[in-house]
Amino acid sequence: MSRKAGSMVVKAPEAPSTKRAVTKEDILKIIIRRMINNGNYLFYRPHLDREYVLGTVGDRGGGKSGSDAVISIVDFMLRGKSVWSNMKIACDIAVDDELAKEAGLNSGGVVHYESLDIEKDKLLKLDETYRNGCLVIEEINVQYSNVRRFMTNTNIESNELYQQLRKFRTSLIYNVIDEMFVDSQLRALTDIFIRTYDTAFDLDAMARKKKTGLDFCWLTYAYSGYLNGEQGRYALTHKSEKSFFKFAPWRGVYDRMQHQERGTYSLNKREKEKALKAQIDLNVESSDDVEEEINKWQWLVDNIRKIKNAGIEFLEASQLWQVLESIEHGFTPVQMGSILPSFGVNKHHQTTNGKWVYKIESFSLGDKADKLTGAAART
């Protein structure tokens, strides 16, 4: 027997020993949901009863996609909410026999969770399908703030979508290499930013030749009152929260070429309560379209970050084209003028000779809190 419900497909190897109004898979889902309801969410706050917007930032291979996948599973899939994504997120959780018997079953079973594909046109048209769940969008600046169609219908509709998430009671989790590559309206709506990196790149870890994908360092910034209350917003405290996400049990999330290694993961952090012992089988695959877009614009990302790292804030257009090597990559100045806003580079003013001067946004998480305080003003 199998059943699909939103983002999960549940397989029941056997029927309950006695006739009930619910099936075995229903009971397995309830068991998992109860364990989560004990307070083991990562960022979801049940008592607030509203959506949140979370952005993860970091270099490629730093754990953005893996972090987003696990957050969407723990905060949404495991409590029965649909998750729509432009990458494939899949997870099998086995409820052990001991825990299942306490619920009146003869044995445990496996629950399969899986994200649903995003139909971009339907999403941008605010289709009712995308209510009461979570959107997980990888590399949002190349998919929805499309670098080839700046100020076209796609970008305008994306901004409208971000504004309407609250009415849809739908959360949004997204990732991007640099926070300034995110549309300014979306930055203003983001409740939580996480800057993540793989601890294998710490100096001592490099010396020890630590393998990648074992754990990530999270620096969490509360940009609205959702996470820590109004008095705990980063704009007031200027403090981020540092934590280490032990990723090894979920390994394979961000590496689409490697399947998840099996392991035991406890969803219950309280020592005196019985933990849900789960055999985790999890993998995430980036879509080919996203990979193609990321690879296509990597040269531009690298060159813009070199400018930022050099501390340069303004450049005249002719100098900018030279530094970016745009002509060598086949782009005219007119084309670059429409592409650059998706990467945080905008026209600022004209010189007396009529030449445009561009501003390279230099905001960095932890440096200028006032840049992202818009989320706190939401009512």
N, C-alpha and C positions, 0 to 999 in steps of 0.2 A: 504494500500500500504506500502511496506517496501523495503528497499534497503540497501545492505551492501557495504561499501566502506572502505577498509583498516581496521582500528581498530574500526570503528563505525557501528552500526546498527541503522537506523533511522526509526521510525514509524510515519506515518502521519495520524492523525485521520480523516482528511477531505481534499478535494482538494481545491486549490485556487479558489477564486470567478471568476476569469477570466482566459482564456486560456493563457498560457505562455510557453516559450521554456524550462523552468525549472520547477521542481516539488516543492511542498511545503517544502519537507524535504531539498531540495537544498537551499532554502531561509533561513530556520532555521539555517542551517549550516553556511551560509554566515553571518547571524546576530551574531552568537557566535564568528565567526572568526574575524569579525570587532571589536568586543569589546576587544578581545585579542590583536589585532594589534594596539590598542591605547597605547601599551607599558606596558602591564600588565603581561609580562612573569616574571618568577622567576629568571632564569639564562640564558636563551637563548638570544643571542645578534643578532638580525636580520641583522644589517649592516655588521657584520663579515662574515655572510653566510658560516659558517662551523660548524661541529659537536663539541660536547664537551664530556669529560669524567668526571663524578662526582662520588665520593665515600662517603658514609655515614658510620660513625663509632660510635659504642656505645654498651652498654650492652643490653641484651635481655629485651624487654619491654621499651626501651628508645626512640622508635619512628623511628627506621631506616626504616622499611618496610612502615609505614604510610607516612613518609616524601617522600620516593622514589616514592610511588604511586601518591601522589598529584603533585609532580614535573613533573612526566611523563604525567599526564593529562593536566596540565596547559601549559607546554612548548611544548607538542607534539600532544596529542590527539585532543585538542580543535582547533588546526590549521590544522587538517586533516592528520596528520602523523600517520603511523602505529607504534604500540608499541608491541613488543614481550617480553614475560616474562615467568619465571618459577613459578610465582604466578599469580593468577587470579585477575585482576584489572577491576572493572566495575563501571560505573557512569552514572546516568540518569540526564539530565539537562532540566528543563522546561523553555521555553521562554514565558514570560507573554504576555497577550493579547495586552496590550498597546504598547509594543515594536514591536510586530508582525504587528500591524495595521500600524505602521509607514513604514513598508516595503511592504504594500499593501495586507496583509493577513486579513482574517476575524477574526482569532483567533490565539493564540499561539499553541505550541505543545511540544512534548518531543523528545529529541535527546538522544540516548543510545550510550555510548562509552564503548568499551571493549577491553582488551588486547588479543593478539593472542598467542597461545602456541608456545614455542620454540621447534623445532625438532633438538635435539642436534647434531646428525650426519650431517645434512644438514648445520647447522650453522658452525661447525668446518671445513667443506669442503668449506667454503666461498661461499655458494649457493647464487645466484643472488636475491633470495627472500628477503634477509635481507639488501636491499639497501634503503637509504633515509628514515630512521625512527629512532627508539630508542630501544635499548635492555635494559631491566630492570632485573637484575639478583640478586636474594636474596641469601645471604650467599655464595658468589662466591668461597670462598676457599674450600668449601666442594662439590661444584658442578662442577667447571671447573678447579680449581687447585686441582684435586682430591687427597685426602690424602692417598688413597690406591694405587694410580698409579703414584707416583711422577716420573718424567722424562720418562713417557711413552707417547704414541702418543697423549693422551688426553691433557696433559700439554703442549707438544710441539705445537700442533695445536692451543691451546688456546692462546699461546703467539703470534703465527702468526696472529690469528684473531685480537688481540688487535692492532697489528701493521697496519693492513689493514683497520681499521675502517674509517680512513680519506678518503681513495679511495672510500669506500662505501657510504660516506656522512651519516654515521650512528653514532648516539651518544650512549654512554653507561652510565647507572646509575647502580651502584652496592652497596651492603652493606656487612659489615663484622664486627665482634665483636671487633677485634683489627687490627689496620692498618698494623702491622707486619705479619699478617696472609695472606696478599695479596702478590702475586708474585711480585718480584722486578721490572720486566719489566712493569707490570701494574701500580705499584706505580709511576714509572717514567713518564708514559703517562697521569696520572691523572691531570686534570686542576684544579679541586676544591675538597677539602675535607670538609665535614661537620661532626663535632662531635656533637652528639645530645643526650639529656637526657630529661626525663619527669620531669617537674618542681614539680611534686607531691613529688619528692624525695629531694627537698631542705629542709633544716632544719626547716625553719619557716612553710613551707607547711606541713611537717610531724606533726608539733605541732598542726596545724589547721585541720589535717586529711583530707587534700585535696584529691579528687579523681584523679585517673590516667586517662590519655587520653584526658585531656582538652587542654593542650598546652605543647609545647616542647621548650627547649632552644637550639638554633643553634649557634655553634661557627664555622664560615666559614673561611677557609684558602684558599687563592688564590695562587695556586702553579704554575700557568702559567700566562701569560699576558691576558688570555681570559676574566677574570672577571673584573679586575681593571687596565689593562694596564701593560706594562713591569715594570714601576716604582712603581706599586702597588703590586708587587708580595711579598708574605710573606717572601721570602728569603732576601728581601731588607728592608721591613718595620718591620718585626718581630711582626706584629699586626694581630690578627684575628678580624672578625666582629661579634659582639654578637647581636642576634635578637631573638625574641620570636614568634614562629609560633602558632597562635591560631587554634588549631586543632579541637575544639569542633564541628564546623559545618560539619566536615568531619568524625566525630567519627565512629569507626568501621573499619577503614582502616587496622589497624594492628592486630586487634583482629578477627580472623577468626570465632569465635563462636558468634560474636555479629553483627547484621545487623545495617547499618547506621541509625541514627536518622535523621529525616527530619529537615531541617533548611534553612535559607536564606543566600546565599553567594553572595557577589558582586564581579564581575570580573573587575570592573572599580574603580580605587582608586581616581579618580579626582572628587571632590565634586560637581562641577558645571556641570558635564556631567551625562546624564541619565545612571544609572547602570543597568546592566542586572540582573534582579531578577531571581534567579535560585533555584528551589527546588532540592536539592541535595540528591540523593539516591546512596550511594557509599559503596562498600565493597571489601575487598581483602582477598583472601584465599591462604595460603601457600600450596604448593604441599605436598602430603604425603611423597614423596621421600626426599624433603628438610628437613622436620620435622624429619624424621627418621635419616638422616645424622647428623643433629644438636644434637639430643639427644644422638646419638652414641658416639660422640666425646666430649661431655661436660666435662667429667672427665679430659680429656687431656687439654682442654682450661683452666679449673680452676687451674690445677697444674702448667701449664706454667706461668700463670699470677701471681701465688704466688711467683714463682722464680723471675720474673721481679720486682714485688713490693718489694722484699727483696733486690733489688739492685745487684743481682748476675749476672755476665756477662759470666763467663766461668765455666763449670763443666766437670769433667772427666766422661766418659761414664758410668762406674759402679755406680757413685754417681747419675748421671742423671736418670738412670733406677729406682734407689731406690726412689728418690724424686717424680718421675712421677707415680710410682706405676704401671708401664707398665706390669710387669709379672703378677701381681694380676688381670689385665684386659685381660690376655691371649695373650700378644704380646711378641714375642722374640726380642732380641736386633737387629737382622738383619731387622726384620719388622719395628721396631721403627726408624731405621736409614733411611729408605725410606719414612716414614710417616712425620717425624719432620720438614723437610724443608717447608711443607705447613703451618706450624705454626710458622715460623720465627726462627727455631732452626737448625743450620747447623754445620757440621764438620768444625773445624778451623785449628787444627794442631795435630801432634802426639807427645807424650812424648818420652823421650829416651828409655823407655821400650816398645814403640810401641803402647801405649794406646791412643785412640782418645779422644781429648778434644773438646767439643761442645761449640759454642757461642750462647748465648741467646740474640737475638736482643732486644735492650732496647729503640729503638727510640719511641718517643711519640709526637703526634702532639703538636706543641708549644714549643718543647724543642730543636730539632736539625733540623733547616730548610734546611741545606745543604743535608740532606738525600733524599729530594724529589724535587730537582731542575731540574731534567732531563726533565720534561715537558716543561720548558721554552726554552729548546734548540731546540725544533721542528721547522722545517722550512717548 
